[in-house]
């Protein structure tokens, strides 16, 4: 499966699980309807996490550290694609709502699991 799609599906699952109330439609837009810059960003972050998992000791990271890695990688993509982003789109980890922190941590763990499956298949 496309890495960006894995990322997006993990995001949607996390939003549906952790978001208080009804999430904005844009938060749960399916992959097919996701804007191209977001698809490119999701793919790039997926690759960054994958590389880190393959070459690091990510099993020693806390759940929050895993989420921080995703959040920081995403901020880099925001700056790459949006010249003047809203401050809330590039907020530091401590300023993110808890639902987003949990979702970012879920994304890392989903990718980590995917990398583990790939390793077992080779």
N, C-alpha and C positions, 0 to 999 in steps of 0.2 A: 504494500500500500504506500502511496505517496506520503512522505514525511510531513509535509505541510498539512495534509488531510488528517493525519494522526494527531498532530498538534491541535487543529481546529476542533476535531471531535472530542478530544480531551478537554478543551476549553468549554465547549458546549455542555458536556457532561458535568464538569465542575460548576459551571454557572447554575445549571438546573439543580444541582445538589446543595450548593452553598449560598446562593443569592437569596436574600430575605425578600419574600414576596414574589411578584411577577417581574422577571427580567425584561429589559428593553429588547425589542425585536432584533436590533443590531447585534446584541450579545449572543443571540442563538441562531443567527443566519446560517443556513447550511453552506457547506463548502462551495457548491455550484454557484451560489449567489453572493459569495464573499468577494469584495473588491480585489482587483489584481494586486495592489500594493500589500494588502493584508495576506493574500496567499503567498506572495514572495517573502514576506516577513515571517510568516508561520514556518515556511520551508527553511529559511535561514536559521531561525532559532532551533528548530528541530535538529538541524545539522550541527549547530554549536553544542547542544546538549549531548547528541550522539557521540561527537568527538570526545567530549569531556568524560562521558561514561566509559568509552573504550580505553581511554588513556589515563584515567584518574582512579582514585579510590573512593568513588561516590557512595559506596555502601557505608562509609564512615561519616558522611554528612548528615546533619539533622534535617528533618523535614523542612524547617524554615530556611536553612541554607540552600536546599534544593530549589525552593520557591524563589528565593532571592536571585539565584542564578538565572532563572527564567525571566523574572521581572527586569533585571538589568539588561539581559540580552534583548528583550522586547524594546526597552527604552532606546537602545542603539538603533534598532530598526525604525522606530518612530522618527528619530532625528535624521535618519537616512532618507526617509520618504516624505516627511512633512517639514517644510522650512521653518514654520513658526507654530509648533504644537501648543495646545492648551497645557497649562501647568499640571492639570489633573492627569494628562496622558503620559507625563514623564515624572510622575511623583516617585519619591524614594519609597523603599519598602515600608518604612515606619508610617508613612502617610497613606498607604493603601488600605482600603477597607478589608476587614478580616475575610470576607467572602472571596475577595480577589487574591489575597495571600494563600488561602486554602486551595483555590483553583490553580494558581501557579505551581504550588507544591504538587498537586495532582498531576499536572502536565508533566513535570519532571519525572515523577514516578511512573507514569504511563510510558514515556519514552525509554526510561531505564528498563522497563519490562520488555519493551519491543526489542531493544538491543540485546537483552538476555536471550530472547527467543531466537534471534538471528544467530547468535553465537552457538546455541545448542544445535542448530540446524546444519552448521558447517562442520 
